Structures are given as C-alpha cells and as structure tokens.
Amino acid sequence: MISGARMALHTHDKFSKPQGAAMTTAPNPNPTLGARSGGRILIDQLLCQGVARVSCVPGESYLAALDALYGSPIDVLVCRAEGGAAMMAEACGKLTGRPGVCFVTRGPGATNACHGVHIAMQDSTPMILFIGQVDRGMREREAFQEIDFKSMFGGLCKWVVEIDRAARIPELVARAFRVAMQGRPGPVVVSLPEDMLTEMAQVADAARVEPALGAPSAADMARLGELLAEAERPIAVLGGSGWDAAAHRSIAQFAERYALPVATSFRRAALFDADHPCYAGEIGIGPDPRLKARLAEADLLLLIGGRLSEMPSQSYTLLGVPTPAQRLVHVHPGAEEIGRVYQPTLGILSTPRAFAALLGGLTPPPAPVAWDGAAAQAHADYVAWSEVPRVLPGEFQYGQAITWLRGRLPKDSIVCNGAGNYAGWLNRHYRFHEFGTQLAPTSGSMGYGVPAAVWAKRQFPDRTVVAFAGDGCFLMNGQEFATAVQYGIAIVVIVVDNGRYGTIRMHQHRDYPGRVVATDLHNPDFAAYAVAFGGHGERVARTEEFAPAFERALASGKPSILHCRLDPRAQSHGRDSAA
C-alpha cells in the first residue's frame, strides 16, 4: 500500500523551467472541441484561467489530472507534504492576486492541506485546492480515505464543491476562480471524484474570469473628503489583500499631499515604503507604544483593505467594539466585513485598488492642516523604534544580522517568514520598500516561510528570496527544502535556533512561572541537513560570521541554510528571559 495514497511523479523536462507571472491571455472557448477526459478538461480550464504553475503532492485519486499535465506548459512543483504544497499556492495568491492552485489526494492529503487553506482564509488570499476523491459509486460508504469535504472545509473556506460530472468542469472551475477573487478574496476547495476525471465529455471551455470589483461612489469620496477636512488627528492603516503596485504608489502620493501618517497592519508592511516620510510603522504584535498611542488618540482612522482583527487591534482593545471612539472609515471589498466588528462612520465597499485610484481626485484642506507635523513625527518615531536593535545575551546578535540585511538586500527582495518570536526582530528592524516583497501569514501559522520562499523564487528567479524560520517553525515544513533542491530554486533560509518553542515558552513563563513543560527542542544540525539534501549549509555562532556566510550562500547558487544559534535568554525583540 502506498501511504497516504501518494505516488511518485516523474516530471517532464518542461516542468522544470521557471515561469514568470501568470498568463495575461487565455484561449477562447471552443465549442467544437471533441470529447476529452475530465482530467484533460480540468487542466485545459486552468490554462484558460491563466494558471502558469501548480503545486502538488501526487496521489492515485487524481492520476487523470496528473496525466493531463504531461507535456503541458503548466509548471508543476512536486512537494514533500501537502501542508507545504498548500502554503505555496497561498503564497502564489499573495504575489499575483489570482488564485494559487494546489492538488492533493483525499484523506491524509486533504487533512494535511488544511494548514494552507486556513492561512488563505484568515489572510484573505485567493487560492484553489483541488482534492482527488473516491469514485462516485463509493460515496457514503467510508471508502478508502473518504472524507466529506463539504463538512470538513465548510467553515474554513469561501466555497466547497464536488464536481459530479465531467461536463460541468468548465462551469464550476470558472465559478471557483470567481468566488476566490470576488469580494473578500479567499480559498475555494474543489473535490474531484476519481471516476469523474476519467469520464469522457464534449464541452466548451470557459473564458478567463475577471472578478467584479467594488469601487467607491462619488458620494463616498465626497464624504471622505469632508471627514478629512474636519479631522485634527487622522491616521491611515493599510492591510488586507487586493492591492497592486499602482495602488501602492497612489496611497503614497495621497499621503504626501495630505501629510497623513500611514501605518501598516500586521505582516502587511510591504504595502507602504518604510523610507517614506509619512510611514508610521507596523501595528502588530509588540508594536511601538507611540504608534499604539497615536492610533488610540486619533479622531479619524482610515482603514483600507484590512479587518483590524485580533493582532493589529491588540486583542480588540485599540478601538471600541462595536462603536469606535474614533471616526472610522472602513474600505473593504467584502460587504460582510464592513460593520462585522466595528460600526464605521463611513463604510466604503471597494477594493484597495479601486479606492486608491480615486484618491487623486480629493483636494487637501488648506495648509497648514490641523495635523501639520504629525506625519514627520510619526516617521521619526518609527525610525527610532526600528533603527538600532538592543544588545542580546550571547555571541550572536540577531538584531544586528537583520539590520545588516536591511542595507544589503535589494529593495525588490522577497522576505518570507512563518510564526514565532524570531519574527518579531524581522517585523521591527527590517524595512520593506516595494509592493509584493513580504510573504508572511497574518494567521500566525508556523512552517510558512520555507514553502513560500520556494514558490516566490520559482515565480521570480532573478530576485533574491530569503526565508526566516525559527527552529520549531522550520521543522514543520523544512522538508520543502528538498523541493528547492530538486528544481534548483536558490533560496536562502535563515534558521534562528534557540532550542525551544520560544513564543509558547514566553507565555509559559508569564502564566505558569517555574513550570516549564513541552517547550524544549533538541534540534539537528540544520547546516548538515542542507548539505544532506544537496544544498549549501553553514553554522553561524557569532555575529561577525553572519555576513560572510550569507554572501557565500548567495554565491553558491544553491538552496542554502544558515543555522544561527540564538541564546535562549533572548526571549523577544523587546526583552530577555532568565530561563
């Protein structure tokens, strides 16, 4: 028996060629096509939707779809575990704005993939997970690895559908792409019965889906202008998804014209240039107290794209629930999110892209504005907060490594991370500049950094891609380093090893002092791990060893791991621990 219904996939040479962004054109629907298998129809629909790349862990439940990928222009990344494969698809959604696509088999494949689906849901990322399913004639018998996916994923994604006939594949795949992108973006799960994929059908292809996107009305923009003119302490917070480079530029221009302080939400720092004179910093876990105070004292909060969920809202304490003390303008593409937690003064149903495009039509109040100098002070506070890391116990100064990378990496470098205390130094001291340069889960999911980096480097082979991971974080999906080696994807992984689940240990010390249990880790030699897989690996014990090791990693042209040993007393970017 093959464990987890997984089988080896021998990829065609075409699959090994990196491709850039998703296709911008698609074949026209052709009603004269002859009979095709369900698997062929499915892959043809992905081509129609502009899919250039998919991730997968193969299984016999969807062999007909795998066969249709043979000789296809679609680049296939064969992964080692479904969690990593699903995270790669989620990273694709973040980078491209169109659904990332992942294939897994039923049972253990689907359950493992839940990890990536949950990230896509909480991060509002368009993604489609295709799951091979048992034959239609075996349903409801608890056949081998059978799961009722509508029950399993019903509360975890935007839509779950099982395609019961091959002739319906174009219809339902097109709908899946639309649902994933329209309104608040998110994941869709599509179940594929094995016998449906081998069924022959004659059916026309569907056209490429372009989602219907909300945009502000003239009245919305006029009211926003009035609220800004009446404000004395306004601030904007950027978050969510549905952005692009043009929106990134438009928001910056708007902030300049209004001299408006702009903050970014948790792990959305790449939505605004950190060097911009209006940037106030990231509001997330352990933010600058001065930024928290600025938000709490604001009389107008312009929330664009985000939900201001638990982490950025400081456990829903920053704003009053349901009615904030501040006047709140909430711009969001999902109608269900406006007023879900906070009742806004003005709710605007719009994507960030459409909203940002109209900001140029607003006329700032006459200078000097009531908040004159607030943006400059907010930026000065941010620079002071992020500039110099504190001295840590031990010989490896992790904060200094971050600040060195801050000056060393090109501005278009893509920086990835999962979850853990190690990410706090990155969030505080690294500075993002360009759109699409940060891949990190707002859901706080461990194990994300390595698979996200693999996908990002495959998508953009000419850009530097660095993944940060704690020791516990790395070991959750570090096997995808093998995927990087297989395809020659030269990522650099910085493993920050403190020999423990640091975040949980910190909470343990706080809530149950002197009662340490289940948070220690005995770790392997991560540098040797890299070499064993065919990559480049080095151990970094002292601060001065980091920069030359990083340069050697880049120069190697191989996937690389730098194993950095952090003193366990370096509890977080803000404090130490004695234990």
Buried (B, 14 or more C-beta within 10 A) or exposed (E): EEEBBBBEBEBEEBBEEBBEBBBEEBEEBEEEBEEBBBBBBBBBBBBBBBBBBBBBBBBBBBBBBBBBBBEBEBBBBBBBBBBBBBBBBBBBBBBBBBBBBBBBBBBBBBBBBBBBBBBBBBBBBBBBBBBBBBBBEBBEEEBEBBBBBEEBBEEBBBBBBBBBBBBBBBBBBBBBBBBBBBBBBBBBBBBBBBBBBBBEBEBBBBBBBEBEBBBBEEEBBEBBBEBBBEBEBBBBBBBBBBBBEEBBEBBBEBBBEBBBBBBBBBBBBBBBBBEBBBBBBBBBBBBBEBBBEBBBEBBBBBBBBBBBBBBBBBEEEBBEEEEBEBBBBBBBBBEEBBEBBBBBBBBBBBBBBBBBBBBEEBEBBEEEBEBEEBBEBBBEBBBEBBEEBEEBBBBBBBBBBBBBBBEEBEEBBBBBBBBBBBBBBBBBBBBBBBBBBBBBBBBBBBBBBBBBBBBBBBBBBEBBBBBBBBBBBBBBBBBBBBBBBBBBBBBBBBBBBBBBBBBBBBEBBEEEEEEEEEBEBEBEBBBEBBBBBBBBBBBBEEBEBBBEBBEEBBEBEBBBBBBBBBBBBBBBBEEBBEE
